[in-house]
């Protein structure tokens, strides 16, 4: 059975980019939402882990695309106007994953 907190975490990965798009990019909220949701693609690195999904495992610092140095790259992408929406989606994703790790008490420093 999938824990309710994990389902909430997945929901937030969609709801937060949608809310950011609606609040700050209202005239193009659909495009902004899709570009930010592209940040979900960094979860492809879970395919290299066993098990692929472990609700108790902290992704940040464990999976390659969730590494600390790449998180800094995501922040830079969010600053550059041409890559801002993709960068925001990646930063939102990493922040949500970090919050989940902190809640579980297992952040991989």
Order of alpha helices (4+ residues) and beta strands (2+ residues): alpha-alpha-alpha-alpha
